[in-house]
Amino acid sequence: METMLIKSRYKVTHVIYAEKDYAALTAVDIESRDKDEYLLNVYEGEPIKRYVGVFDRLRHCPEYSGMFMFEDALVAMFRMQSGSPIDEVFFKGSKHDWGVRLEFAQELFHLALSMADFPPEISCAAFLSDNLRVFYHERRLAVNYAVKPLAKMNARELCYLAIDQVKKVLLRRFASPPAEHRLLDGLDEQVFLTPVSLYSYWVQSREELKADYEKLAAKEGLSRFLFLFFQNLLRIGKRLLKKKR
């Protein structure tokens, strides 16, 4: 790629995503001592007016470094995060200790809560899989803010997106204790209008879930298998009975 400088300071190193009127780029600040890396959101045409207002309303986001105009384009800057994409860590068949899953579920619910006051165009984009970054050994999540234009978003949509990510971490498995199934049933059946209500539901559920896992871990091999077998059988029976009604 031909070397491109933005404002004679930010050297573009990679194109993350590009479409009509929008691109997400990585760039290095060549004037900084540590050659700081940024994610640049570049908007042209119609999205400019909308996203000027969006980023003007953004508060309390440590990664946000401001916006500016460059050659008739709007550029919004965020500090770049490393880490692994969430889909490369939590996927069907991935093996993680239950404690690890609970820690990352907490991270996801808390992340949604921390964005409750963000413009939904930003918070919803943050919960797209490509933007969520896992620091596994540190047990934390970070966000790469590639804020591509989306249809009109709202707080309820943020809850849906957060729940979709949580379901990659907390799974319906044979080895799931009853509290995990109840929590996931609630996420499917209840309506969450704000990240605050979603986080409140998690707080009400997590101690019961942790206690269930601890009880399960205390059981020996055959005892654990029989407990899970009958719990799953009971759950399937209840579901079939509910369908007949």
Disulfide bonds with the S-S distance in Angstrom:
none
